[in-house]
Amino acid sequence: KGDPDAPITIVEFADYQCPGCGAFALSVKPQVELSYVQSGKAKFVFYDFPLLSIHNHAFLAARAARCADDQDMFWEYQDALFRNQPTWAVRTNVVGDFIEYAGSVGLESEAFEACLKSDRHADVVTANLALGEQLGITGTPTIMISQGRGMARRLNAFDFQSIQLVVDGLLESAE
């Protein structure tokens, strides 16, 4: 999300069923977008990291977001997943919920449902998970920030102040 040529890259590895990821998405990410992404200072990159051992719907939720991306509505659908997380995360079957959210954000429901009920995008979600594992990620959300093509710095916290401190420091050092 944002200018692909932005000097700073903010990366998130997240699980749609993770309460901390939901809190980040609803309260911190909007501040990051307002302060850095909209101004072109940073771009925001998202990777799926479904914690399969504790979140039984996380993989399907990640695939659902990728199905929404087929209709160029990834971010809108992601917001709907996180906003409604307390409802769907405790259900036995979430397919109906995910289809309902697709309609609520304006997706073409039949195409979305066909995608969701297939195994489309399972390879992308699996590849994101493997990348996270290779980087040593063990929990979500994990936030990493880099400048240019340099080494990314993994943050110990995911509050706005922690992100702001790193991003502002990198921007100042670039001047």
C-alpha positions as CSV (number, residue, x, y, z in Angstrom):
1,K,0.0,0.0,0.0
2,G,1.4,3.4,-0.9
3,D,4.1,4.6,-3.2
4,P,6.2,1.7,-4.4
5,D,9.2,4.0,-4.5
6,A,8.8,5.3,-0.9
7,P,12.1,5.5,0.9
8,I,10.9,3.5,3.9
9,T,9.2,0.1,3.9
10,I,7.0,-1.0,6.8
11,V,6.4,-4.8,6.7
12,E,3.8,-6.6,8.7
13,F,3.5,-10.4,9.2
14,A,0.0,-11.1,10.6
15,D,-2.6,-13.7,11.3
16,Y,-6.2,-12.6,10.7
17,Q,-7.4,-14.5,13.7
18,C,-4.9,-13.0,16.1
19,P,-6.4,-10.5,18.5
20,G,-3.2,-8.4,18.6
21,C,-3.2,-8.2,14.8
22,G,-6.8,-7.0,14.9
23,A,-5.9,-4.3,17.4
24,F,-2.9,-3.3,15.3
25,A,-5.0,-3.2,12.1
26,L,-7.8,-1.1,13.7
27,S,-5.8,1.3,15.8
28,V,-2.2,1.5,14.8
29,K,-2.2,0.9,11.1
30,P,-4.5,3.8,10.3
31,Q,-2.1,6.2,12.2
32,V,0.8,4.7,10.2
33,E,-1.1,5.2,6.9
34,L,-2.0,8.8,7.8
35,S,1.5,9.8,9.0
36,Y,3.7,7.9,6.5
37,V,1.9,6.1,3.7
38,Q,-0.4,8.8,2.4
39,S,2.5,11.3,2.5
40,G,4.7,9.0,0.4
41,K,7.4,8.6,3.1
42,A,6.7,4.9,3.5
43,K,5.0,2.0,1.9
44,F,3.2,-0.7,3.8
45,V,3.7,-4.4,2.9
46,F,1.6,-7.2,4.3
47,Y,2.5,-10.9,4.5
48,D,0.2,-13.7,5.7
49,F,1.5,-15.6,8.8
50,P,-1.4,-17.8,9.9
51,L,-0.6,-19.4,13.2
52,L,-2.2,-22.7,12.3
53,S,-1.6,-24.5,15.6
54,I,-3.8,-22.0,17.5
55,H,-6.0,-20.3,14.8
56,N,-8.0,-22.8,12.8
57,H,-9.6,-20.2,10.5
58,A,-6.5,-18.1,9.8
59,F,-5.4,-19.8,6.6
60,L,-8.8,-19.6,5.1
61,A,-9.1,-15.9,6.1
62,A,-5.7,-15.2,4.4
63,R,-7.0,-16.9,1.3
64,A,-10.2,-14.9,1.5
65,A,-8.2,-11.7,1.5
66,R,-6.3,-12.9,-1.5
67,C,-9.6,-13.7,-3.3
68,A,-10.7,-10.1,-2.5
69,D,-7.4,-8.9,-4.0
70,D,-8.4,-10.6,-7.3
71,Q,-11.0,-7.8,-7.4
72,D,-8.6,-5.1,-6.2
73,M,-10.2,-4.9,-2.8
74,F,-7.5,-6.5,-0.6
75,W,-7.2,-3.7,1.9
76,E,-11.0,-3.1,2.2
77,Y,-11.6,-6.8,2.8
78,Q,-8.7,-7.1,5.2
79,D,-10.3,-4.2,7.2
80,A,-13.6,-6.1,7.2
81,L,-11.9,-9.3,8.5
82,F,-10.2,-7.5,11.4
83,R,-13.3,-5.4,12.2
84,N,-15.5,-8.6,12.4
85,Q,-12.8,-10.8,14.0
86,P,-14.6,-11.2,17.3
87,T,-17.6,-12.7,15.5
88,W,-16.1,-15.1,13.0
89,A,-13.0,-16.2,15.0
90,V,-15.2,-18.2,17.4
91,R,-17.4,-19.9,14.8
92,T,-17.1,-23.5,13.7
93,N,-17.8,-22.6,10.0
94,V,-16.7,-19.2,8.7
95,V,-17.3,-19.5,4.9
96,G,-20.7,-17.8,5.2
97,D,-19.2,-15.0,7.2
98,F,-16.4,-14.5,4.7
99,I,-18.9,-14.4,1.8
100,E,-21.1,-11.9,3.7
101,Y,-18.1,-9.6,4.3
102,A,-17.3,-9.8,0.5
103,G,-20.7,-8.4,-0.3
104,S,-20.4,-5.7,2.4
105,V,-17.2,-4.3,0.8
106,G,-18.6,-4.4,-2.7
107,L,-17.0,-7.6,-4.1
108,E,-18.7,-9.6,-6.9
109,S,-20.0,-12.3,-4.6
110,E,-20.1,-15.3,-7.1
111,A,-16.5,-14.8,-8.2
112,F,-15.4,-14.4,-4.6
113,E,-17.3,-17.5,-3.4
114,A,-15.8,-19.6,-6.3
115,C,-12.4,-18.5,-5.3
116,L,-12.9,-19.0,-1.6
117,K,-14.3,-22.5,-2.2
118,S,-11.3,-23.5,-4.4
119,D,-7.7,-23.8,-3.2
120,R,-6.7,-20.7,-5.1
121,H,-4.1,-18.6,-3.3
122,A,-3.1,-21.4,-0.9
123,D,0.3,-21.3,-2.6
124,V,0.8,-17.6,-1.9
125,V,-0.3,-17.9,1.8
126,T,2.0,-20.9,2.2
127,A,4.9,-19.0,0.6
128,N,4.3,-16.1,2.9
129,L,4.3,-18.4,5.9
130,A,7.5,-20.0,4.8
131,L,9.2,-16.6,4.3
132,G,8.2,-15.7,7.8
133,E,9.6,-18.9,9.2
134,Q,12.8,-18.3,7.3
135,L,13.1,-14.9,8.9
136,G,12.6,-16.4,12.3
137,I,9.1,-15.0,13.0
138,T,7.3,-16.8,15.7
139,G,4.4,-14.5,16.6
140,T,2.1,-12.0,15.2
141,P,1.9,-9.2,14.5
142,T,5.6,-8.8,13.6
143,I,6.6,-5.4,12.3
144,M,9.8,-4.8,10.4
145,I,11.1,-1.5,8.9
146,S,13.7,-0.9,6.3
147,Q,15.2,1.9,4.3
148,G,15.9,1.2,0.7
149,R,17.2,-2.2,0.1
150,G,18.9,-2.3,3.5
151,M,18.5,-4.8,6.3
152,A,15.1,-4.6,8.0
153,R,14.8,-3.8,11.7
154,R,12.4,-6.0,13.6
155,L,10.5,-4.0,16.2
156,N,9.9,-5.4,19.7
157,A,6.6,-3.6,20.0
158,F,3.9,-2.8,17.5
159,D,2.5,0.5,18.9
160,F,2.5,3.7,16.9
161,Q,5.2,5.3,19.0
162,S,7.7,2.5,18.4
163,I,7.1,2.6,14.6
164,Q,7.3,6.4,14.6
165,L,10.6,6.4,16.5
166,V,12.2,4.1,13.9
167,V,10.7,5.6,10.8
168,D,11.5,9.2,11.9
169,G,15.0,8.1,12.7
170,L,15.5,6.6,9.3
171,L,14.0,9.6,7.6
172,E,16.3,12.0,9.5
173,S,19.4,9.9,8.8
174,A,18.6,10.1,5.1
175,E,18.5,13.9,5.0
